[in-house]
Structures are given as C-alpha cells and as structure tokens.
C-alpha cells in the first residue's frame, strides 16, 4: 500500500505543477517501470485532484462481509440490469421517434414532390433502440418505408464510414483528462461539417450500397 501511496503522491505533485496527465504517466513509467500506476489509474487520480481532492489515501470501507457474490444477489443484479436495459432502449426509441417526426416534417416542407409521391426511403439501422416496439409502431403508423441495414456492416452506415472517421482523424493520438473535454472537441468537429461534406457523404453512401447489391 505504501508503494501505491508513493505513486499517488507523485501524481499529485505533477498535478500541482500543471503537468498533463499523459506526461505524468510517462514520467511514472520512466521512474517506476512496470510498477507504475496504469494510465487509467493515473488519469483517474488526476481527475480526483482536479475535482478538489487532497488525500491520496483510499476511501474507508465497511468491515461488513461481502454478500455481492451470492447466487441470490447475482440473480437480483441481473434482473435489475435487464430491466434498466429495457427501459433505456424504450426511452431511446421514444427519442428516435421525436427525431423522425422532425425529419418527416422536413421532407414534407423541403421536398414536397417526393413527399407527395412517397418517393423517399429511411435508411434504418439495426441497433436495439431502432428495432424497439415503440419505434416499429411509429414507422408502421406513418407508412415509412425503410432500407434495412445488414448486420455487422459499418461500411454502409454514414456515421461510421464518414462522420466518425472525421472525428477519429481529428482526435487520434490526443489525450483528454475529462469526458467534458472529449465532448467539447467532438462538438467542434461536428460543427465543421459543411453541406458539401454531407453531399459527399450521401454520394459515398450510394456508391457503397451499389457495390453491396452487386455482390
């Protein structure tokens, strides 16, 4: 425990000197070698010190015996997880319905001829939220024709092959101390996407689907 505490003191010392978490971890590796804190733990303690923590000690734990691994407790946890997963999928499905409602209205206003003829399709992913009962009911009720997405085919999903790729190229090789930093940088990347970029993405999407159907 003393060795672990010593490494945490080093992390706190570097934090006070305004050294980055990544640089701190590099120095710990040089000093302690294989005994250094992992990168994840280094970043975790950096976050704690950033949030105002001063102590390098572990939090106090109760002396009560653990009951978390009994069969009854495992079954109860599994039940809660499954129930929360169902609730989460349902909530995300409801959110997707609201998004699709706005998209349908955009088609009606901006592409009235296509709206009138029903000459438009929805490329529908197969994520659990997109196949939830609430969303399927919405699609059926509004007579929305969908293009089913093949399983395990990220190369056909615009977000995967285009949007996420732009974000990866921008964020690759960088280190972030907090989730907020990642979110802020991701928003900046998304805000740089132009209408021309979307047109290019749509054209690539068409070309990929053409190759897929020709195989």
N, C-alpha and C positions, 0 to 999 in steps of 0.2 A: 504493500500500500504506500510505503514511503517513497518508493521509486515512482509510482504513478503520480503522487502528490508533487514530487520534484518537477516532473514534466509539465504538470498543470501550472506550476509557478512560472516556468519558462514561457508558457503560452500567455499568461497574464502579463509578464514582463514585456513581451513583444507587443502585446495589445496596447499597453501603456505608451510604448514608443511609436505608436501608429504604424506598426509593421502590418502588412496584409496577412490574412490567414494562410494564403498559399505560400508566401515567403517564410512565414513562421514554421509551417510544416516542413519546408525544405531544410531549414536550419536544424530542426529537431532530428531529421533523418541523418544529417551530417554529424550531429553530436552524439546521438544515442543509437544510430544504426537501426537494427531490427527491433530494438526495444523502444523505439519512439512511438508516440501516440499515432494511431491511424489518421489518415486525412479527415475522415468523417468525424472522429472524436475531436480533432484539432478545431475543425470548423464549428462543431457543436459548442465547445468551450468558448470560442471566440464570440459566438452569438450570445452566450450567457453573460460574458463580461460586457458586451455591448449593451445588453439589457439592464445593466446595473449591478450584476452580481459581483461580490468581492471575495467571498470564501472559495477556496479550492478544495474544500472537503466534500465528500459525498453527503447527500441528504440523509437524515436519520431514517432508519427503517424500523418498523414494528417488530417486536420479538415474537409475535404470534406465529405458529407454524403455518406453512403454506398449504392452502387447500385448492390451489388453482389447477392441479393436475389430476384431481379425482375424476372418475368417469362421469359422475353427475354434473360436475362443474363444466367439463368439456362439452357435454351434450347441451347444457344451458347456453354456453357461449356460442356454440354452432347455431343454435336456434335463433339467438339474437342477431348474429351476423347475417343469416339468411333473410330474416325479416327486414332488417335495415337495408339489405341489398334490394329486396323487392320494393321497399318504399322509395329508395333512391332512384331506381330505374323508372318507377312511376312518376316521380317528380320531374326527372329529366325528360321523360316522354311528354309531360304536360308543357314543359318549357319549349320543347321542339314543336308542339302544336301551335304555340303562340308565334314562333318564328315562321312556320309555314303559312300561318294565316296572313302575316305581313307580306310574305313572298307572293302569295296568290293575289293579293291586292296590288302589288307592284306590277305583276304580269297584266292584270286587268287594266291598269291605268296606262302603262307604258307600251304594251304590246296588244292593243285591243283586237287586232285581226287574228292573232294567234289565240287569244282568249276566246274569241267567238267560235273559231273552228276547232278548238281543243287540240291545236297542233303544237303542244309542248309537253315535255316529259320531266319527271323529277328523278334525278339520279339518287337512288336511295341506298344508303349504307346498310350493313347488316349488324351493326353494333347492338347490344341488348336494348338500349333505350329506344333505338329506331324501330325495333320489332316489338315494342311493348304493346299491350292491348289497347291502351288509350290512344296511341298514335295510329295503329292499324284502323281503329274505329274512325278516326279523323279522316284518314285517306279514303276510306270506303264511302263515308258520308259525303265527301266533297268530290267524289269521282276523279281522283287524281291518279293518273297513270304513272307508274314508276318503272325505272330501269333497275332491275335487281342487280345488286353488287355481288360478284363472285367471291366466295370465301377466300381469305388469305391472298388478296390481290391489292396491296397498297399501291402498286404501279398504275392502278386505274382510278385512284382517289386523288382529286386535285389537291386536297390539303396535304396529303402525304408526298406526292411527287413534285409539288411546286411550292406551296406555302411553307411547309415545314422545312423543305430544303433551303429556302431563303433564310429561314431563321437559324438553321444549323450552320450555314456558311458564315453568318454574322456572329454567332455565339461560340463557334468552335475554338477550343483552346483557351477560353477565358474562365476565370474563377469568380464565383459570386459568394458573398458572405451570407446573404439572406434571400428568401423567396421573393421579397419585395423588389430586390434588385433585378432578379430574373424577369419578373412580371413587367417592370418598367422598361427594360431593354427589349423585351418581346413586343410590347406595345409600340415602341419606336420603329421596330422592323415592320410591323403590320401597317403602320401609318405611311411608310414609304412606298407601299404597293400602289401603282397607278392604274388607271383604266386600261392603258395599253398592256400592262402586265397581265391583267385579268383576261384580256382578249388573247394574249399569247398562251395563257394557261388553258383557256377553252379550246383553242386550236390543238394544243398538245393532247388534251383530253380526247378530242375527236379522233386524232391520229392513233392514239393508243387503243381506243375501242375498235377502230377499223382493223388494226393488226390482230386484236383478240378474236374478232368474229371470223377472220380469215384463216385462223389456225385450224 
